[in-house]
Amino acid sequence: MATEGGKSFARRDKLLEIESKVRVWWDEKDVFKAEPAEKPPQPGEKFFGNFPFPYMNGFLHLGHAFSLSKLEFAAAYHRLRGANVLLPFAFHCTGMPIKASADKLAREIQQFGNPPTFPHEVVEEEPNPKEESDPSEGANVVPDKFKGKKSKAASKSSGQMFQWEIMRSFGLSDSEISKFQNPYEWLKFFPPLAVEDLKAFGLGCDWRRSFVTTDMNPFFDSFVKWQMRKLKSLGKIVKDMRYTIYSPLDGQPCADHDRATGEGVQPQEYTIIKMEVVSPFPAKMRVLEGKKVFLAAATLRPETMYGQTNCWVLPDGKYGAFEINDTDVFILTERAALNLAYQKLSRVPEKPTCLVELTGYDLIGLPVKSPLSFNEIIYALPMLTILTDKGTGIVTSVPSDAPDDYMALQDLKAKPAFRAKFGVKDEWVLPFEIVPIIDIPEYGDRAAEKVCLDLKIKSQNEKDKLAEAKRLVYLRGFTEGTMIVGEYAGRRVQEAKPLLRTKLIETGQAIIYSEPEKKVMSRSGDECVVALTDQWYITYGEPEWKKLSEECLSNMNLYSDETRHGFEHTLGWLNQWACSRSFGLGTRIPWDEEFLVESLSDSTIYMAYYTVAHLLQNGDMYGKSADLVQPAQMTDEVWEFLFCGGPYPKSSNIPATTLNKMKQEFEYWYPFDLRVSGKDLIQNHLTFCIYNHTAIMSKDHWPRGFRCNGHIMLNSEKMSKSTGNFRTLRQAIEEFSADATRFSLADAGDGVDDANFVFETANTAILRLTKEIAWMEEILAAESSLRIGPPSTYADRVFENEINIAVKMTEKNYRDYMFREALKTGFYDLQTARDEYRFSCGSGGMNRDLVWRFMDVQTRLITPVCPHYAEFVWRELLKKDGFVIKAGWPSAGSPDLKLKSANKYLQDSIVLMRKLLNKQILGSKKSNKKGAPATSLSEDRLKGLIYVNEKFEGWQAECLQILQSKFDSNARTFASDGEIMKALQESTVGQAADFKKIQKQCMPFLRFKKDEAIKIGVQALDLKLPFGEIDVLKENLDLIKRQLGLEEVEVLSFTDSDASAKAGTHASLLNQNPPSPGNPTAIFLPR
């Protein structure tokens, strides 16, 4: 027996043993091999589901397993119900991450030796950028993209260790690790390990169709080249100069999956206003004499430049005078200069040249001439809240419309000591007044001043209030403001803004500048910039193409409104996408082999490749064991014939039978029915998938469904390698078993919010599954003791009904891909029904046929989640033929909701009676302590009388009839309280002499019944329950006696005067608590 720290793992090990045995059974019969039928599938006859191939720079972890489990459970459900299921799986190796890790390994060997000896004090820390809110002045900002809480790229990057140490953690010896300086070694090592782990997980995959990306697989390489040529021929790929996120260290654009942090971040475009410094220059800047020197202020609101009173610098900020060309020098931060250098705005391309280093103190008091300003000369003044990781570190000041500027200028004007602290002369500040430039409804032409007064802002340090002030005036200013100065006076701000910006740029008074919205770190470890690059772009966002993509989306099943909104949002902002890069792994751009296809651009329609991969690759994921076809034979004409309805490729020497077989595979399986992914891929990969399908394939091959989920937490904490709260898939299976891991994944959650994998749930699954096996073994060993014959008792009927309900409800939950609910209805609830049935049967015993049906049904219902356990039970215990994974969905009669209600009534009544009995017994014992008679009550000395009133009568019946007439059953709403009260007053009850007395009872009854009807429907207003209460209780007297521990129990009608007399001295209890439909009253008397 396996033990650790005194804890036994025998149950876990039993499941692992079962799983190993079951996988052998599956492998022997190749049960997950997917072959198309001869005829095209009818709706529901086939299911093709897929999953974004994971990146192969490490082991698969529970984050992968969580998203994948949604596909696996769905596919297993469809396989179980009889559909022909294809679930393939492949491995992504394109891009920079593997190359970056291989290069990092090489650098470590070069620096520290082979094997390396690392200095203990050196630990490489992963950059942890501080995410700042955009401090710029405008409302014209890029909206937040639809993101998960943590990016996919970031979740893959540990960054806490040397690469050599990471490789050791994979179980590699020092002698093996050095081989991984070659990036292609990673492709040989990790994909086969992933296959091992996924097989151990029980993934129902057709492994013949697996492949790796990049040119290491010549067939997939050919497929991607055809796709790119196809897009280019359709005008969807163009070469152009565009702003893009760029890694200086890698020397190429840094796409989402090449980033350690900052996935989804886009370039943010500013206008740099050229504020010319007036000579003579101060001593520290005399080296700049003879040059045109400008303070370079980045703004999002060039239309407000008429109102400049000064500009702002950060006193402690570090600045430099950087050469832009032979004549112009910009003063700004080094970070901004680096971005400009990659935007062809540096004398030396991609290398900023600084003529003199400066601080903000050196700049305070500089006189400048600024474009559009009504003040001929303005001065650089100190502002303490400038962020130098946004913009250029030089900020324009427009106090008429910017609350920050208004308060900062007021502080300088009102505080001589503050001016003195920074050496600010009065003439730089005091003469400058607000210049009205824009009129905004409700705020006038001095909007910043008004909002600051309204919010009672006293200082530039009141950040929260100033943020609210900006929120109030910026958007209103842009959408409703009117220019009142300049050549565009009288025009709306949103009309004037682009015109003014264009004029400033055309006249040389401003330039375009772009930088990342937020900090982006590449996987190579450097901070990215925005570069103006001449490269290949896919024209996402092109109007006609976008319209087709929106049409595709409108017909897709997305399973949640939040997911649909995410796609709609992404389609709204997504524009041209850089699809090429210079370094890394992948497929060469076929017409420009200097470049590689970017990692998100070779991953958009590869689901089609799954349909033919096994015929091309002969089961070898690397495509090196080709048999029927050679890579060179896969011409564009062949791909067109297979996937796009192109003509038969007469020039091809591929056998016709092979070509037609491949085409039949594609036509049978496509379109795919479901793609499951984390929601973070909505903003790129999944939307690209829609775009590319609409461009390349016919409408009948467009995707049918995406199901997106959140990330996975472990035990309510973020999964993190650095904190140790992390599990690879392999570790989870070793710790819990595959089926217990799957059980906990199903229980973790189904929505787009982050889910929670709970270790205790996995441990509970181990216990429940093994105990269920033991129970079935025990039942089957004593089968002869079970009651034979058709189900006949009330308990039989209830249990049979619960099984029917479980079958129907669980089918609906699986069909809707609500796997947590399927686990509840198909396992938890069914086990509860079984346990209740065992107790209810008493000495009569359980019915053999029902017990067998229960074991059969429960085994099938749990199969998608725990297939190894179910397969073992099916074959070893139930001795069934075939495989449970293909056994068919169990048949079931229509649920009897009346019977279910009756049983709930019975069980609730027993619980209530038990509480009353315990209370009465406990009360008698307390009385004894106070000197009451020495005889105390106990169950064996009591008998029970259960009084039932099956129908509302009198004023209660009148109230219910009024409510029925005032209830809208469709909307579940009532008429007004006044209307109900009027009807009550006009009724026979209302006309009675004692109405005022009855009214006190009517009002709470009406409120209770209204609430109940709104909750459960019109049946709450019935005068009696849909079943006979007395019949239910009498039929289950034996159960009631056993539950209460009484030998004598009698069920009586409250309307029977003789029955009331049996209560004797306790009759007053009936008057205090009279029974009503659904609420019997129990009285316990000495025998």
NUROZA-972102 format. One record per residue (C-alpha): z negated, y, x negated. Coordinates in steps of 0.2 Angstrom, whole numbers, plus 5000, padded with zeros to 4 digits. Example, Ala and Ser with C-alpha at 12.3 -4.5 7.8 and 13.67 -1.06 7.14 Angstrom:
% residues 2
496149784938
496449954932
***
This chain:
% residues 1087
500050005000
500550174993
499150294991
498850464983
497250554982
496450434994
497850465007
498850315012
500750335013
501050165021
501750235037
502950345028
503450205016
503850095031
505050225038
505850245021
506050055020
506850055038
508050195033
508650105017
508949945028
509850045041
511050135029
511549965023
512049915041
513050075043
513950055026
514349875030
515349925046
515850105040
515150165057
515550355053
517350325049
518350435060
520150385066
521150475079
521750385095
523550355098
523550485112
523050665112
521250675117
520750735134
519350865136
517750785130
518550635122
518450695104
517250805094
517650895078
516150985070
515951065053
514851165042
515151295028
515251195012
513651235002
513851304984
513651174970
512551254958
510951154962
510151034974
510351054993
508751125000
507851125018
508851295022
510451195020
509751045030
509151155044
510851235048
511651065045
510450975057
511151075071
512851005068
512250835064
511250825080
512650895090
513850765083
512650625085
512450665103
514350665106
514550505096
513150425107
513950475123
515550395118
516650535110
517750505095
516750615082
517350685066
516050765055
516650795037
515850885022
516450965007
515751064992
516051244987
516251284968
517351434969
516751604962
515651664949
513851584951
514251424942
515251514928
513851644927
512551504925
513651414912
513851574902
511951604903
511651434896
512851474882
511951634878
510251554877
510951414865
511651554854
510051654855
508751514854
509651364847
510151194854
508951134861
508251304862
506451364857
505951494870
504651624865
503251594878
502951784881
504751804887
505051774905
506651834914
506251924930
507451934944
507752114948
506852174963
507752324969
506752444980
507752464996
507752655000
508252735017
509852845015
509153025011
510853105013
511053245026
512253165038
512353065053
514052995047
513352835039
513952655039
512952565052
511852415047
512852255046
512252105056
511152025043
509851885042
508151935034
508751865018
510451845011
511251675008
511651734990
509851794987
509051634993
510051534980
509451634966
507851594958
508051714943
506251664937
506651544923
507851524908
509351424913
508951284901
507251264910
508151264927
509251124921
507751024915
507051044932
508550954939
508050794928
509250824914
508850784896
509050914882
510550814876
511450824892
511051004896
512251074883
513751004891
513451124906
514051264895
515751204903
515751254921
516751104926
515250994921
514351064936
515651014948
515550834941
513650834942
513050914958
514250854972
513950674969
512050704970
512250804986
513150654994
511750544989
510450664997
511550685013
511750495015
509850475013
509650605026
510750505038
512150625040
513550545051
514950595039
516650525036
516450535017
518350495014
518750675018
517550755006
518250874992
517751004980
518651174979
519451254964
520951194954
519951044949
520550964965
522450994964
522750954983
521551084989
522251204976
523951184983
523251205001
522451374996
524051434987
525051395003
523751495013
523851645002
525751645002
525751625021
524651775023
525651875011
527251835020
526551895036
526052065028
524152025028
523952035009
524352195000
524052274983
523252434983
521952554975
520352534985
518452564982
517552394980
515852334974
516152294955
515152204941
515452294925
514752144915
515952024924
517352154923
517852114941
517452144960
515852064965
516051984982
514651934993
514351754986
514451824968
512851934971
511051894967
510552034979
511452144991
512552025001
513452125014
513252295005
514852405006
515352554997
514652725004
515852865002
515253044998
516053214995
515553284978
515453474979
515953554963
514653694960
515253794945
513953844933
514054034929
514054074910
513254114899
512453944898
510553924893
510253874875
510153684878
511853694886
512753794873
513653644867
514653654884
515353824881
517253824883
517153694896
517153704915
515353644920
514953594937
513353534946
514053384955
513153374972
513553224983
513553265002
514053175018
514153345027
515453455018
515653555034
513953635032
514353705015
514553875023
512653885025
512153855007
510753955000
510353854984
510553684978
509153564973
508653464958
507253344954
506153424940
505753264932
507453184935
508553134920
510253204920
511753224909
513253324906
514653204907
516553224903
517653204918
519253244909
519753364894
519153514903
517853474917
516053424914
514953364928
513053374927
512253224937
511353064934
511952934922
512052804937
513252924946
514252954931
514452764928
515152744946
516352894943
516852814927
517452664936
518352774949
519452844936
518453004934
517852994916
518753054900
518552884893
518952754907
517452644912
516352724899
515452884903
515253004889
513753114889
513853284879
512053324882
510553244890
509553364902
508053354914
507853444930
506853574922
508353624911
509353654927
508053754937
508753934939
510553894934
511654014944
513153924952
514653974962
514853844977
516353814988
516353895005
514553975002
514354145010
513154184995
514254214980
512954154968
511554034972
510253954961
509653774957
507853754963
506553614962
506353484976
505153344973
505753214985
507553194978
507953014975
509052984959
509552804965
510552884979
511953014977
512053114961
510353184959
511053354964
510853404982
511553544992
510453655003
510853705020
509253765028
510053815045
510453635049
509453525037
507553515041
507153455023
508053605016
507253725028
505453665024
505753655005
506453835005
505053895016
503753815004
504553904989
504554074998
502754065005
501953994989
502054104974
500953974964
502253844968
503653954961
502653994946
502353814942
504153774940
504653944933
505654004948
505954184949
505754284965
507554334965
508154154965
507354124982
506654274992
508354364995
509154205003
508954195022
509654065034
511554075037
511954005055
513453905054
513453775069
512853795087
512053645094
511553635113
509653655115
509453695097
510553845095
511253905078
509653885068
509353695073
508253655057
507153795060
506953765079
506553575077
505353605063
504353735074
504453615089
503753465079
502453585071
503053535053
502053635040
502653565024
504053475015
502853335012
502753285030
504053145028
503853055045
503953215055
505453275044
506353105047
506153125066
506753305064
508353245055
508653105068
508553235082
509753365075
510953275064
511853165077
511853305090
512553415077
513953295073
514353245091
514053405101
513953545088
515253685087
515753775071
515353965073
516054015055
517553985044
519353955049
518853815061
517653925071
517553865089
518053685085
516853535087
516053485071
516753305072
518553385072
518153515059
517353395046
518853295041
519953455040
518653545029
518453395018
520253375015
520553555011
519053554998
519853404990
521653464990
521053634983
520053554969
518453614975
517753434979
518153254974
517853084983
516452984976
515852814981
514352704977
513552554984
512552585000
511052494992
510752414976
511852264972
511452144957
512752024952
512351844948
512651884930
511152004930
511952174930
511852314943
513552334952
514452504954
515852554965
517552544956
519252604961
520252454958
522052404959
522052234967
522552114981
521752144998
521752055015
522152185028
520652145040
520452275053
522352305055
522452345074
523552215080
522752075070
521052135076
521652125094
522051945091
520351905083
519451995098
520551885110
520051725100
518151775100
518151815119
518651635122
517451555110
515751475115
514451565104
512851505112
511951665112
512251855116
511551905099
512851805090
514251875101
513552055098
513552015079
515351965079
515852115090
514952235078
515752155063
517552165070
517152345073
516752395055
517652255044
519152325035
520252285020
519352145009
519652114991
520351944989
520651934971
519551934955
519851904936
518551784931
517651624938
518251464945
519451444959
521351444963
522551564955
523451694966
525151604966
526251764964
525051854952
524151724941
523151854932
521951844947
520951704956
520751694975
518951764979
517651634985
517651695003
519551705004
519851515000
518551465014
519351525030
520451385037
519951235026
519351145041
521151105044
521251025027
519850895032
521050825044
522250765030
521150755015
520750565015
522650535016
523050645001
521550604990
521250424994
519350454996
519150544979
518350714981
519250774965
520950724971
521250624955
521550454963
523050494974
524050354981
525250394995
525650574990
525650674973
525050854973
526750924968
527450854984
526350964994
527551104996
527451255008
528651175019
527551025020
525951125024
526951225037
527551065046
525750995046
524751145052
525951275059
527251185069
528551205056
530151105055
530150935048
530250955029
531950865026
531850905007
530150815005
530150644997
528450605005
528750445017
529050495035
527650385041
526450475029
526950645035
526950595053
525250515051
524550675043
525250785057
524550665070
522850685062
522850875063
523550885080
522250755086
520650835079
521151025079
520551145085
518751115079
517451115093
515951185083
515551265067
513751285063
513051415051
511651535047
511951705056
512151795039
513851725038
514451815053
514751975043
516051895032
516451705032
516451665050
517351825055
518651795041
518851615049
519351695066
520551815058
521451685047
521651565061
522351695072
523651745059
524151565053
523951455068
524451445086
523251485100
522951305104
522251285087
521051435087
519151395084
518251345100
516451375095
515251445082
513351415083
512251525072
510451505068
509151605058
508351555042
507051425040
505251465035
504051325029
502351325037
502651505044
502951575026
504651625019
505351485009
505251534990
505451454974
504351574965
502851544976
503151364977
503451364996
505051274994
505751094996
507451024991
508150905004
507850764992
505950814990
505750825009
506450655012
505350574998
503850665005
504150635024
505550515026
507250565033
506850545051
505250635050
506150775041
507450775055
506150775068
505250925061
506951015059
507350985077
505651055082
505851205071
506751305083
508551335091
508851525092
509451655080
507751705075
507051625059
506351455063
504851365056
504751195048
502951135049
502350995037
501050945050
502450915063
503350805050
501750705047
501450685065
503250615067
502850485054
501250435064
502150435081
503650345076
502750205067
501450195081
502850175094
503650035084
501949945084
501749975102
503449895106
503049755094
501449725104
502249735121
503649615116
502449495109
501449495126
503049515137
502449365148
500949465154
502049605161
502349605180
504049535185
505149575200
505949735205
504949905203
503849915219
502250015217
502050205218
501750205199
503350115197
504350235207
503550385198
503950305181
505650265185
505950445192
505250515176
506450405166
507850475176
507250655174
507150625155
508950565154
509650705164
508650845156
508950785139
510750765141
510850945147
509851005132
510850905119
512450975128
511851155126
511251115108
509451155112
508751015101
506951065102
507051055121
507950885119
506550825108
505250885121
506150805136
506850645128
505250605117
503650695121
503850705140
504450525141
502950465130
501750555141
502550475157
502450305149
500550335144
500250395162
501150245169
500150125159
498450195166
499150205183
499650025184
497849965182
497549775184
499249755192
500049785175
501649865170
503349805177
504349715164
506049785169
505449965169
504649935152
506249875145
507150015152
505950135145
506150065128
508050065129
508150245136
506950315124
507750235109
509450315114
508750485118
507950495101
509450435092
510350595087
508650655079
507950495072
509450385070
508650265057
507150235068
508250205083
509450085075
507949985068
507249975086
508849935094
509349795082
507649725076
506549745091
507649755107
508949635099
510349735106
512149705100
513149845091
512450005085
511350125095
512250275088
513750225098
512850135112
513250265126
512250385135
511050295147
511450295165
510150365177
509950395196
509750565203
507950635200
506850635215
506050805214
505050765229
504250615221
503950725205
503050855215
502050725224
501550645207
501050825200
500050855216
499150685213
498750715195
498250895198
497150835212
496350705201
495950835187
495150955200
494150815208
493550755191
492950935187
492050945204
491250775201
490650825183
489950995190
489050905204
488250775192
487850905179
487051015193
485950875199
485250845182
484851035179
483951025196
482850885189
482250995175
481651125187
480551005196
481750935209
481650755214
481750635199
483250545205
484850605197
486650575203
487850465193
489550395197
488950225202
487850295215
489150415223
490550395235
491950525237
492750605252
494450685250
494850805264
496650855266
497450985277
499350955277
499951105287
499551285287
499051345305
498451495313
498451665304
499051575288
500551505297
500951675305
500851755287
502051625280
503351645294
503351835291
503551815273
505051685276
505851815286
505651955273
506151855258
507851855249
507951685242
509451725231
508651875222
506951805225
506351975231
505352035246
505552175258
504352315255
502452295258
502552425272
503852325281
502852165279
501252245285
502152315300
502752145305
500952075303
500252205314
501552165327
501251985326
500051885337
498751895323
498952075322
498652095341
497051985340
495452075344
494752015327
496252075317
495252185305
494152035300
495651925298
496552055288
495352045274
495951855272
497751895275
498052015261
497551905246
498451755254
500051865256
499951925238
499651745232
501151675242
502351815237
501951785219
502151595221
503851625230
504551735217
504051615204
504651445211
505751495226
505651485245
504851315246
503251405242
503251475260
503451315269
502051275281
501851095273
502251005257
503850905256
502850745256
501350675265
499850715255
498750585264
500050455261
500050495242
498250495240
497950335250
499350245240
498450285224
496650265229
496450135215
496950255202
495850395209
494350275209
494650225191
494950405186
493350465194
492350315190
491850285208
491850125218
492150205235
493350345239
494050395256
495450505261
495150605277
496150725288
495250895289
495950915307
495050755312
493350815320
492550645317
493050645299
492150815296
490550735303
490550605288
490150755276
488450765284
487350895276
488850935265
489950995279
489551175274
490551145258
492151115269
491851285277
491651375261
493151295253
494251225267
495751125261
497551185263
499251115259
499251065241
497351095239
496250955245
494350975245
493250835238
491450805242
490350675233
488950605243
487550475238
488150305244
***
